[in-house]
Amino acid sequence: MTSYEATIDYLFNALPVFQHQGGSAYKPGLERVDELLSLCGNPHKKLKTIHIAGTNGKGSTSHMLASILQSAGYRVGLFTSPHLINFRERIRIDGEMIPEHYVIDFVEDIRPRIPEGLQPSFFELTTAMAFSYFARVGTDIAVIEVGMGGRLDSTNVISPLLSVITNVSVDHAAFLGGTLEAIATEKAGIIKPQTPVILGRSVEHEVYDVVAKTAHAHKAPLTIADQSGEVTDVRPAGDGSQDLDTLHFGTIRQPLGGTYQVENTTTVLCACLRLAELGLSITPPHVREGIHSVSRTGLKGRLQVVRDTAPRIILDTGHNPGAWIYLSRQLKEWASQAPLLCVLGMAGDKDVSEVLTLLPKTNTHYICCKAKGERSMPAEKLLKIMQDKGFEHCECIPSIARAYDTAVERCVSECIPTLFIGGSNFVIGELLSERTFEGLVP
């Protein structure tokens, strides 16, 4: 019998993996996944689903919705990407990761039946695995996060109850287009005929115009979350959490910090209202409990406090300018109150220069590092770019583990109260793999 390790080795080394290889692994189009799913008995046609796209926030939104539905008593599938530590994080039912034996059995069954010329990507095979698992084990509803874009994404074979587009900003421009209009067109590709759709952020007129036009053409009822007025007030609640006063759900304790989570929560609340209209039994207590307990779904790396005693240690996977617009506000707030230390590592295919224009230069020291993998930017290159941009307080320690250990020691010796680590999923995933933090949900 094939071992789990051998199965994972096949998935990562025999198939094109975008997270590792970048553009050479990107295979847009639905033909291959359609054929794979046909080999599996078309499990996606047996599922009730919610489809979530967006440049940023789709992971948090997916996890919050899954947690709320779980609180409402539903058996909930959740398919997200990428994983941080363990491949099995991508596919969950009620927060529990897909068992190793199912991963082995699925690959063992389908691998010899894949036609020689099909050559599916890692994500296409993983998508088929998720749908097969949800159908085999049985879910009441499954929350499906788009991998990239929407129109040609492997997940866009489903007929969901509800489509959600969190927001649109420029990322993966080489594959989705270099303008907001082009990227919005790709994401609006998940809108289905007469299927309700939620747009989280509408302030960019190019995005609103594309989504509204597409929804109208498909006779899909459109809700604009940031025009809903659903969240009426936001207050800090201590320990990094926030209290949100709402129109329909009372006061919600949001454990996820950051102003961007207010936007994501508003999108989730509008989705819940629409799902209730569609007949799902979702009450205000379900919503409050689900959001407060979102960590049970395995969400990590969103301004995640992994240590709350000095130095406070916070992780975030934000990796594009759209995410850093929000993250930079938080970093600047911390730096305005006390010295701040940041450990940063970036992917080599990201617009680092634009991100750096957002970061604080005063009262902040940076340690540049590099995650393992060919897509990661060399730490020395990141340091050079930062120095060229006028960052005076920065240094290079390529190893993430050593950069982290050095940063903690420096925070202690120099009484720096906050250590931030981020820049890419790779950095956070590698750190969580190599260092143990008490209280983390596996």
C-alpha positions, 0 to 999 in steps of 0.5 A, spaced: 500 500 500 502 506 498 504 511 504 501 518 505 508 521 504 509 517 497 502 520 495 504 527 497 510 526 493 506 525 487 501 530 488 507 536 489 512 533 484 509 529 479 504 535 478 504 542 476 504 546 483 503 554 482 505 555 489 511 552 488 513 553 480 509 560 479 506 561 472 509 554 469 504 551 473 498 555 471 493 551 467 486 555 466 480 552 463 475 547 465 476 541 460 481 537 464 477 538 471 471 536 467 474 530 465 477 528 472 470 529 475 467 525 470 472 519 472 470 521 479 462 520 477 461 528 477 461 528 485 460 536 484 453 535 482 451 532 488 453 538 493 450 544 495 455 549 495 457 557 496 462 559 491 467 565 494 472 569 489 476 575 491 483 578 491 483 578 498 479 576 504 476 570 500 480 565 505 477 569 512 470 570 508 470 562 507 472 560 514 467 565 517 461 562 513 463 555 514 463 556 522 457 560 522 453 554 518 457 549 523 454 553 528 447 553 525 447 545 525 449 544 518 455 539 516 459 543 512 465 542 507 470 547 506 475 547 501 481 553 501 488 554 498 493 554 499 495 550 506 500 553 510 503 546 514 499 540 512 496 539 505 490 536 508 488 543 511 485 545 504 479 540 505 475 539 511 468 537 514 466 541 520 473 543 521 476 536 521 482 535 516 481 530 510 484 523 513 490 521 510 487 514 508 482 518 503 488 522 500 491 515 499 485 512 496 483 517 492 490 518 488 491 510 488 484 510 485 484 515 480 491 516 478 491 509 473 485 512 470 487 519 468 488 519 460 495 519 458 494 526 455 490 529 460 496 532 465 492 535 470 495 540 475 496 539 482 490 544 483 485 540 478 486 534 482 486 537 489 479 540 487 476 533 484 479 530 491 475 535 495 468 534 491 469 527 491 470 527 499 464 531 500 460 527 496 462 521 499 462 523 506 456 527 506 455 534 507 449 539 508 453 544 504 460 546 502 464 552 502 468 553 496 474 558 495 476 559 488 484 558 487 485 564 482 481 568 478 474 565 477 472 564 470 477 559 468 478 556 475 478 549 477 472 550 482 468 554 477 464 547 475 459 548 481 452 551 481 452 554 487 446 557 492 450 563 492 456 567 489 461 571 493 466 576 490 470 579 496 474 585 493 478 586 487 485 589 486 491 587 482 494 581 483 497 575 478 496 580 473 500 576 468 494 571 468 488 575 470 490 581 466 493 588 469 487 592 470 481 592 475 476 591 469 480 585 466 481 582 473 474 583 475 471 580 469 475 574 471 472 574 478 465 575 475 466 569 471 463 565 477 456 569 477 451 564 475 444 565 472 439 567 477 444 565 483 444 571 488 451 574 488 454 578 494 460 584 492 464 585 498 467 592 496 464 596 490 468 603 491 472 602 485 467 603 479 471 599 474 469 593 479 462 595 480 461 596 473 463 589 471 460 585 477 453 589 476 453 588 468 455 581 469 449 580 474 444 583 470 446 579 464 445 573 468 439 575 472 443 574 478 440 578 484 446 583 487 447 585 494 453 590 495 455 589 502 459 596 503 453 599 501 448 595 506 450 599 512 449 592 516 455 594 521 453 600 524 459 601 529 466 598 531 470 598 537 476 595 540 475 589 545 482 588 547 486 582 546 486 584 539 479 583 537 473 587 535 466 588 537 461 590 531 454 593 532 450 590 526 443 591 524 440 584 524 445 580 528 446 584 535 453 585 537 458 581 534 465 579 537 470 579 532 476 575 534 480 577 528 484 583 528 485 589 523 480 593 519 480 589 513 476 584 517 470 589 518 469 589 511 470 581 510 465 581 516 460 585 513 460 581 506 459 575 511 453 578 514 450 580 507 451 573 505 448 570 511 442 574 510 441 572 503 442 564 505 436 565 510 432 568 504 434 562 500 431 557 506 437 556 510 436 556 518 441 561 520 439 565 526 443 571 529 446 567 535 448 562 530 452 568 526 455 571 533 457 564 535 460 562 528 464 568 528 467 568 535 469 561 534 472 561 527 478 558 529 475 552 529 475 551 522 483 552 522 484 559 520 491 561 521 495 567 519 490 573 519 493 578 524 494 572 528 496 573 535 501 567 537 503 570 543 500 575 547 505 576 552 511 581 551 513 581 546 507 580 542 508 576 536 503 577 530 503 573 523 499 575 517 499 572 510 498 578 506 502 578 500 499 583 495 498 591 495 491 590 496 492 586 503 498 591 505 494 597 504 490 594 510 496 591 514 500 597 513 495 601 517 496 597 523 503 597 522 504 604 522 499 604 528 503 600 532 510 604 530 507 610 532 506 607 539 512 604 540 518 601 537 516 595 532 520 589 529 518 586 523 520 579 519 519 580 512 519 575 506 516 576 499 515 572 493 519 573 487 513 574 483 510 580 487 510 587 486 515 588 492 516 596 490 509 598 491 508 594 497 514 597 500 511 604 499 506 603 504 510 600 510 513 605 516 520 607 516 520 610 522 521 607 529 521 600 525 526 595 524 526 590 518 529 583 518 529 580 511 528 573 510 527 567 505 522 562 505 524 555 502 522 554 494 524 557 488 518 562 488 521 566 494 525 572 493 532 572 496 533 575 502 539 579 499 535 582 494 529 584 498 534 588 503 537 591 497 530 594 494 528 596 501 535 600 502 534 603 495 527 605 497 530 609 503 529 604 509 535 605 513 533 600 519 533 593 515 538 587 515 538 580 512 538 573 515 536 569 510 533 563 514 526 564 517 527 560 523 534 564 525 531 570 523 525 569 528 529 567 533 534 573 532 528 577 532 525 575 539 531 575 542 532 583 540 525 584 542 526 582 549 533 585 550 531 592 547 524 592 550 520 592 543 513 590 545 511 587 538 514 583 533 510 582 526 512 576 521 509 576 514 510 578 507 507 571 504 504 564 505 511 561 504 514 565 510 508 563 515 507 556 513 515 555 514 515 558 521 509 555 523 512 548 521 519 550 524 517 553 531 511 551 536 506 556 539 502 554 544 494 554 543 494 554 536 489 550 533 492 544 528 
